[in-house]
Amino acid sequence: MPSQAESSSPEALVALLETDDVRVQRRAGDALVSHGLAAIPFLAEALVHGSPTVRKAVAFLLGRVSGAAESPRALSALGHAVTDDPEPKVRKNAAVSLGKIAAPAAAEPLASALSRETITWVRPSIALALGSVGGETAHASLLEAIARDDAEHEAIRKALDRVAPKRRAVTWRRDMPWRHDLVLTVPAGLEAVALAEAAELGFHALTLLGPGQLWCPQEVPPWDVLPAMRCVSALHIRAGVTGRLGMDEPQDLAAAVGALLASSPQLRELRDWLQVEGETIRYRFSFANARLRREDLAVVLWAVRAVCRPMGLVDSPSNYDLALVVSLGPKGTELLIGPSFTGDERFAYRRAAVGASIDPVLAACLARLVRTKTGRGVFDPTCGSGALLIERARLGAAAGLQGLDISPTAIRAARENIGAAGLSGLVRVQRGDAADRDRWPECDEVIANLPFGVRTRRPEADLDGLYRAVVGGIAARICSGGRAVLYTSNRKSLNAALARHTDRLRVLDRLKTRSGGLDTHIWILTPQDKP
Ligand SMILES: C[S@@+](CC[C@H](N)C(=O)[O-])C[C@H]1O[C@@H](n2cnc3c(N)ncnc32)[C@H](O)[C@@H]1O
């Protein structure tokens, strides 16, 4: 049976809004919203009701009615409310609704409201609404606005971030010799693989810095490193070090972070290594390896802004050219600068993904681990979206690469990605069950990212059976001198499967890394030499 509210007319429902009973008001409001466009004339009329309680509720509800953006009546009523209503709560709700509706016509009344509003807790809602509406009027009005407190400053910054035209006005300055150290992030546990890639590419100066980190000395420019190295997930410029930072006193922390930034030659001389169009460079500040309370972070952000502004650096957290990262370690603190203006085209072939697609940087590492000199046939029995086969094909010296997956969606994704990588002539994928031995070709290399079974713990997903079939397939089909690389977090199932084939397969190495918050393992197998 519908409740009284649900079966009432919009007119009767508006009358129900004038109550102190929050539940009754909420039910009436929901019922009004469910009337859709038919409720708008009644709501618009009620926005000049004598009761502030009704006007406040109605200003909020208009933003929830679907199709309100198409209703000049709704926009004009909210426009009047945001600029002229005597009750600040009504003006605030009207601003929020105009931001939700985000129709271009809302920019004028919001801009006018921002220039007149004096109540500090209403102004941030108006600024944020202007950010949602966007356009030139909104942009100009936000640029003119002078923040009266932290909350408003933050709201204006966020809003400007949304409306400011996106640009790519920062590039490397290649006319100057590069003289800064780089820190490269690589998959932890696979540093040697990344170092081997670096050496192969001629970057012989790279060395191990720590778990998941390589150090790249001054003579190697970043614009050479990142597009070339596929085993690197991030690149940062080393821009300063200091001792351990205490996290308890936000003012002290802010002062220490400010001092670290102010003393950084890389920051002070930004224009020596960056080509900048215009006056400013946008940055985003964050901590690595530290969690701060919101209010403490706000104190640090103020200090960072004060240091950065004179250097021409403006805070723009969702659309930035440089990431400024203060990384806290047990021995000390480091300032790192991450360039985000460069874009990363290395894995642009990834147009489609499956649920458990592998990180492409990890895929590039695994492809290096499986590579044999001959590579007469490469097989991935659970190929998913094809990342491992694509990365392996990119390494060269592989005559033919084949993939199998039981899921038609995965095969569609793999074909799309293989096509985008320009490898359709070399890599073939087909739908099929890895447990069907007839689908296994003779091969020199087998590479597989097996389902972990973490998300689908269904009894019908017989993981042990699949792992046995894959290891059995390798034992039966891999050629002498060949190599298999298996990647999973499910050690138990894999060890059980391997135990059945110790006469035929030998574990060359076992590596451990982490992905998606899980410890994951890599087995490198080779056929036992025949006696
Ligand atoms: C972890 S995902 C592989 C992800 C892949 N490396 C990628 O980056 O897209 C495991 C894949 O195994 C496939 N699979 C599960 N059981 C299979 C079976 N019996 N035969 C073949 N593929 C199977 C799933 O459909 C899934 O795509």
Ligand as a Chemical Component Dictionary entry (heavy atoms), coordinates in Angstrom:
data_LIG
# 
_chem_comp.id                   LIG 
_chem_comp.type                 NON-POLYMER 
_chem_comp.pdbx_formal_charge   0 
_chem_comp.three_letter_code    LIG 
# 
loop_
_chem_comp_atom.comp_id 
_chem_comp_atom.atom_id 
_chem_comp_atom.alt_atom_id 
_chem_comp_atom.type_symbol 
_chem_comp_atom.charge 
_chem_comp_atom.model_Cartn_x 
_chem_comp_atom.model_Cartn_y 
_chem_comp_atom.model_Cartn_z 
_chem_comp_atom.pdbx_ordinal 
LIG C1  C1  C 0  44.441 -13.318 -13.942 1  
LIG S1  S1  S 1  43.546 -13.394 -15.407 2  
LIG C2  C2  C 0  44.769 -13.107 -16.642 3  
LIG C3  C3  C 0  44.911 -11.641 -16.876 4  
LIG C4  C4  C 0  45.840 -11.294 -17.998 5  
LIG N1  N1  N 0  47.221 -11.534 -17.665 6  
LIG C5  C5  C 0  45.618 -9.847  -18.372 7  
LIG O1  O1  O 0  46.477 -8.996  -18.089 8  
LIG O2  O2  O -1 44.555 -9.511  -18.880 9  
LIG C6  C6  C 0  43.262 -15.117 -15.546 10 
LIG C7  C7  C 0  42.519 -15.494 -16.800 11 
LIG O3  O3  O 0  42.352 -16.921 -16.774 12 
LIG C8  C8  C 0  41.195 -17.225 -17.498 13 
LIG N2  N2  N 0  40.792 -18.628 -17.204 14 
LIG C9  C9  C 0  40.205 -19.127 -16.094 15 
LIG N3  N3  N 0  40.016 -20.470 -16.223 16 
LIG C10 C10 C 0  40.528 -20.813 -17.433 17 
LIG C11 C11 C 0  40.642 -22.030 -18.138 18 
LIG N4  N4  N 0  40.187 -23.179 -17.616 19 
LIG N5  N5  N 0  41.217 -22.000 -19.355 20 
LIG C12 C12 C 0  41.676 -20.851 -19.898 21 
LIG N6  N6  N 0  41.565 -19.660 -19.274 22 
LIG C13 C13 C 0  41.020 -19.638 -18.064 23 
LIG C14 C14 C 0  40.212 -16.161 -17.018 24 
LIG O4  O4  O 0  39.159 -16.026 -17.955 25 
LIG C15 C15 C 0  41.117 -14.919 -16.924 26 
LIG O5  O5  O 0  41.034 -14.139 -18.090 27 
# 
loop_
_chem_comp_bond.comp_id 
_chem_comp_bond.atom_id_1 
_chem_comp_bond.atom_id_2 
_chem_comp_bond.value_order 
_chem_comp_bond.pdbx_ordinal 
LIG C1  S1  SING 1  
LIG S1  C2  SING 2  
LIG S1  C6  SING 3  
LIG C2  C3  SING 4  
LIG C3  C4  SING 5  
LIG C4  N1  SING 6  
LIG C4  C5  SING 7  
LIG C5  O1  DOUB 8  
LIG C5  O2  SING 9  
LIG C6  C7  SING 10 
LIG C7  O3  SING 11 
LIG C7  C15 SING 12 
LIG O3  C8  SING 13 
LIG C8  N2  SING 14 
LIG C8  C14 SING 15 
LIG N2  C9  SING 16 
LIG N2  C13 SING 17 
LIG C9  N3  DOUB 18 
LIG N3  C10 SING 19 
LIG C10 C11 SING 20 
LIG C10 C13 DOUB 21 
LIG C11 N4  SING 22 
LIG C11 N5  DOUB 23 
LIG N5  C12 SING 24 
LIG C12 N6  DOUB 25 
LIG N6  C13 SING 26 
LIG C14 O4  SING 27 
LIG C14 C15 SING 28 
LIG C15 O5  SING 29 
# 
